[in-house]
């Protein structure tokens, strides 16, 4: 008898891996992953299960999986949703259903890996030829750091198409937020700025130059990682000088 997605994931559990995964995803008291539960399944194993079962997994089973208390089962639901979406290029109604399902379940997309592995293959791809207001709404009105992270990381697919406007516009919205900005949001924004810089280095340098002094340090460090040494030093010096002047006052 063939297994459904949820039961197949449960059968792949490896209790010896659980403690390490809980540490890696910061599930201790007061940490960002507090309360999450793990089966001990590594991502390659989850991908193999999804590859086997995505064609026979319906939305009822996806609902059951995405609302699971187990992190890896939620990931399996998201990876399955991506497969359904990718293979529905000639079925716009099904693709829209996938996007609506994703947006309806963002409270369960609640760690950085769940966000980063799902948002740009789904939302980013969906929005390539559509209005991007949704991304601005996620960044400005997102109820969690995860919804806000979905907003910026989804632009990865746009960047890969050479469409850089949203990445810079959303990065500015993060700069305008009250400080301190959560470390996972700083890293996400810096990462996407770095990706935009790979497409057009001069534009990234021009964007960073008037902002570097007042940017959150982690965001800046991530953004400049691939720039020439001279530019990295100049931009970090502006940040350090500004920080030192603030301390004096």
VEXDREN-2710 file (C-alpha; in Angstrom, 1 decimal):
% VEXDREN-2710
k/r/px/py/pz
1/UNK/0.0/0.0/0.0
2/UNK/1.4/3.4/-1.0
3/UNK/1.9/5.9/1.8
4/UNK/0.7/9.5/1.9
5/UNK/3.2/12.3/2.3
6/UNK/2.6/12.7/6.1
7/UNK/3.0/9.1/7.0
8/UNK/6.0/8.7/4.7
9/UNK/7.7/11.5/6.5
10/UNK/6.9/10.1/9.9
11/UNK/8.4/6.8/8.8
12/UNK/11.7/8.5/7.8
13/UNK/12.2/9.9/11.3
14/UNK/15.7/9.7/12.8
15/UNK/15.6/10.5/16.5
16/UNK/19.4/10.7/16.7
17/UNK/19.3/13.9/14.6
18/UNK/16.6/15.7/16.5
19/UNK/18.8/17.4/19.1
20/UNK/21.3/18.8/16.6
21/UNK/18.5/20.2/14.4
22/UNK/16.8/21.9/17.3
23/UNK/20.1/23.6/18.2
24/UNK/20.7/24.6/14.6
25/UNK/17.3/26.1/14.1
26/UNK/17.4/27.9/17.5
27/UNK/14.5/26.1/19.2
28/UNK/15.5/26.9/22.8
29/UNK/13.5/29.1/25.2
30/UNK/13.4/32.7/24.0
31/UNK/15.0/31.8/20.6
32/UNK/13.3/32.4/17.2
33/UNK/12.4/28.8/16.7
34/UNK/11.1/28.2/20.2
35/UNK/8.4/25.4/20.3
36/UNK/9.2/23.9/16.9
37/UNK/9.5/20.1/16.8
38/UNK/11.7/17.9/14.6
39/UNK/11.7/14.3/13.3
40/UNK/15.4/14.3/12.5
41/UNK/15.0/14.2/8.7
42/UNK/17.7/15.9/6.6
43/UNK/16.6/18.0/3.6
44/UNK/17.9/15.6/0.9
45/UNK/15.7/12.8/2.3
46/UNK/12.7/15.1/2.4
47/UNK/13.4/16.0/-1.3
48/UNK/13.5/12.4/-2.3
49/UNK/10.1/11.7/-0.5
50/UNK/8.6/14.7/-2.2
51/UNK/9.9/13.6/-5.6
52/UNK/8.2/10.3/-5.1
53/UNK/4.9/11.5/-3.9
54/UNK/4.1/15.0/-5.2
55/UNK/2.0/13.8/-8.1
56/UNK/-0.4/11.9/-5.8
57/UNK/-0.6/14.6/-3.1
58/UNK/-3.8/16.7/-3.0
59/UNK/-4.5/19.9/-1.2
60/UNK/-6.2/18.1/1.6
61/UNK/-3.0/16.3/2.4
62/UNK/-1.0/19.5/1.9
63/UNK/-3.2/21.2/4.5
64/UNK/-2.6/18.3/6.9
65/UNK/1.2/18.6/6.3
66/UNK/1.6/22.4/6.4
67/UNK/-0.2/22.5/9.8
68/UNK/1.9/19.7/11.3
69/UNK/3.9/20.4/14.5
70/UNK/6.9/18.9/12.8
71/UNK/9.2/21.2/10.9
72/UNK/10.3/18.7/8.3
73/UNK/6.6/17.8/7.4
74/UNK/5.9/21.5/6.9
75/UNK/8.9/21.7/4.6
76/UNK/7.7/18.6/2.7
77/UNK/4.4/20.4/2.1
78/UNK/6.1/23.5/0.8
79/UNK/8.4/21.5/-1.5
80/UNK/5.4/19.6/-2.8
81/UNK/3.5/22.8/-3.4
82/UNK/6.5/24.0/-5.5
83/UNK/6.4/20.9/-7.6
84/UNK/2.7/21.2/-8.3
85/UNK/3.2/24.9/-9.1
86/UNK/6.1/24.3/-11.5
87/UNK/4.3/21.6/-13.4
88/UNK/1.2/23.7/-13.8
89/UNK/2.6/26.2/-16.3
90/UNK/-0.4/25.7/-18.6
91/UNK/-2.9/25.7/-15.8
92/UNK/-3.2/29.3/-14.4
93/UNK/-6.0/28.4/-12.1
94/UNK/-4.0/25.7/-10.4
95/UNK/-1.0/28.0/-10.1
96/UNK/-3.1/30.6/-8.5
97/UNK/-4.5/28.1/-6.1
98/UNK/-0.9/27.2/-5.1
99/UNK/-0.2/30.8/-4.4
100/UNK/-3.4/31.4/-2.4
101/UNK/-2.6/28.2/-0.3
102/UNK/0.9/29.5/0.4
103/UNK/-0.3/33.0/1.5
104/UNK/-3.1/31.5/3.6
105/UNK/-0.5/29.4/5.6
106/UNK/2.3/31.9/6.3
107/UNK/2.0/31.4/10.1
108/UNK/3.3/27.9/9.5
109/UNK/6.2/29.1/7.4
110/UNK/8.1/30.0/10.5
111/UNK/11.8/29.5/10.2
112/UNK/14.4/30.9/7.8
113/UNK/14.8/27.6/5.8
114/UNK/11.0/27.2/5.3
115/UNK/10.9/30.8/4.0
116/UNK/14.1/30.7/1.8
117/UNK/13.4/27.3/0.2
118/UNK/9.8/28.2/-0.8
119/UNK/9.1/31.9/-1.3
120/UNK/11.0/32.8/-4.4
121/UNK/10.2/29.6/-6.4
122/UNK/6.5/30.3/-5.6
123/UNK/5.8/34.0/-5.0
124/UNK/8.8/35.3/-6.8
125/UNK/8.1/33.2/-9.9
126/UNK/4.4/34.1/-9.8
127/UNK/5.1/37.9/-9.6
128/UNK/7.6/38.1/-12.5
129/UNK/4.9/39.4/-14.8
130/UNK/2.5/40.8/-12.2
131/UNK/2.0/43.7/-9.9
132/UNK/4.3/43.4/-6.8
133/UNK/2.2/45.3/-4.2
134/UNK/2.0/42.0/-2.3
135/UNK/5.7/42.1/-1.5
136/UNK/5.4/45.7/-0.1
137/UNK/2.5/44.6/2.0
138/UNK/4.4/41.7/3.5
139/UNK/7.4/43.9/4.3
140/UNK/5.4/46.8/5.8
141/UNK/2.5/44.9/7.4
142/UNK/3.9/41.4/8.0
143/UNK/2.8/40.0/11.3
144/UNK/6.1/38.2/11.9
145/UNK/9.7/38.4/10.9
146/UNK/9.0/35.4/8.7
147/UNK/6.3/37.2/6.6
148/UNK/8.6/40.2/6.3
149/UNK/11.5/37.9/5.2
150/UNK/9.2/36.3/2.6
151/UNK/8.6/39.8/1.2
152/UNK/12.3/40.5/0.5
153/UNK/13.6/37.0/-0.3
154/UNK/10.9/36.5/-2.9
155/UNK/12.7/39.1/-5.0
156/UNK/15.5/36.6/-5.6
157/UNK/13.5/35.3/-8.6
158/UNK/13.1/38.9/-9.9
159/UNK/16.8/39.6/-9.5
160/UNK/17.6/36.5/-11.5
161/UNK/15.5/38.0/-14.3
162/UNK/17.5/41.2/-14.0
163/UNK/14.6/43.0/-12.3
164/UNK/16.3/44.8/-9.4
165/UNK/13.8/47.6/-8.6
166/UNK/11.9/45.7/-5.9
167/UNK/14.9/44.6/-4.0
168/UNK/16.2/48.1/-3.6
169/UNK/12.8/49.6/-2.8
170/UNK/12.0/46.9/-0.2
171/UNK/15.5/47.2/1.3
172/UNK/14.8/50.9/1.8
173/UNK/11.6/50.0/3.6
174/UNK/13.6/47.9/6.0
175/UNK/16.0/50.7/6.6
176/UNK/13.1/52.9/7.5
177/UNK/11.8/50.5/10.2
178/UNK/12.5/51.2/13.8
179/UNK/15.8/49.9/15.2
180/UNK/17.0/47.4/16.2
181/UNK/16.1/45.4/13.1
182/UNK/16.0/41.6/13.8
183/UNK/19.3/39.9/12.8
184/UNK/17.4/37.5/10.4
185/UNK/15.9/40.4/8.6
186/UNK/19.3/42.2/8.4
187/UNK/20.9/39.1/6.9
188/UNK/18.0/38.6/4.4
189/UNK/18.2/42.2/3.1
190/UNK/22.0/42.2/2.9
191/UNK/21.9/38.8/1.1
192/UNK/19.4/40.1/-1.5
193/UNK/21.3/43.4/-2.0
194/UNK/24.5/41.3/-2.6
195/UNK/22.6/39.2/-5.2
196/UNK/21.4/42.4/-6.9
197/UNK/25.0/43.6/-6.9
198/UNK/26.1/40.5/-8.8
199/UNK/23.8/41.7/-11.6
200/UNK/25.0/45.3/-11.5
201/UNK/27.8/46.1/-9.1
202/UNK/28.0/49.8/-9.8
203/UNK/24.3/50.2/-9.0
204/UNK/24.8/48.5/-5.6
205/UNK/27.8/50.7/-4.7
206/UNK/25.9/53.8/-5.7
207/UNK/22.9/52.7/-3.6
208/UNK/25.0/51.8/-0.5
209/UNK/27.3/54.9/-0.6
210/UNK/24.8/57.4/0.9
211/UNK/23.3/54.8/3.2
212/UNK/26.3/52.7/4.6
213/UNK/27.0/55.0/7.6
214/UNK/23.5/54.5/9.1
215/UNK/22.7/50.9/7.9
216/UNK/22.5/48.1/10.5
217/UNK/26.0/46.6/10.6
218/UNK/25.1/43.0/9.7
219/UNK/23.0/44.1/6.8
220/UNK/25.9/46.2/5.4
221/UNK/28.4/43.4/6.0
222/UNK/26.3/40.9/4.0
223/UNK/25.6/43.4/1.2
224/UNK/29.3/44.2/0.6
225/UNK/30.6/40.7/0.8
226/UNK/31.3/40.3/-3.0
227/UNK/32.4/43.9/-3.7
228/UNK/36.1/44.9/-4.4
229/UNK/38.2/45.2/-1.3
230/UNK/38.6/49.0/-1.7
231/UNK/34.8/49.5/-1.8
232/UNK/34.2/47.2/1.2
233/UNK/36.8/49.1/3.3
234/UNK/35.4/52.5/2.3
235/UNK/31.8/51.5/3.1
236/UNK/32.6/49.8/6.4
237/UNK/34.8/52.8/7.4
238/UNK/31.8/55.1/6.9
239/UNK/29.7/52.8/9.2
240/UNK/32.4/52.6/11.9
241/UNK/33.0/56.4/11.8
242/UNK/29.3/57.1/12.2
243/UNK/29.0/54.6/15.1
244/UNK/32.0/56.1/16.9
245/UNK/30.6/59.6/16.5
246/UNK/27.3/58.5/18.0
247/UNK/29.0/57.0/21.0
248/UNK/30.9/60.2/21.6
249/UNK/27.6/62.1/21.8
END
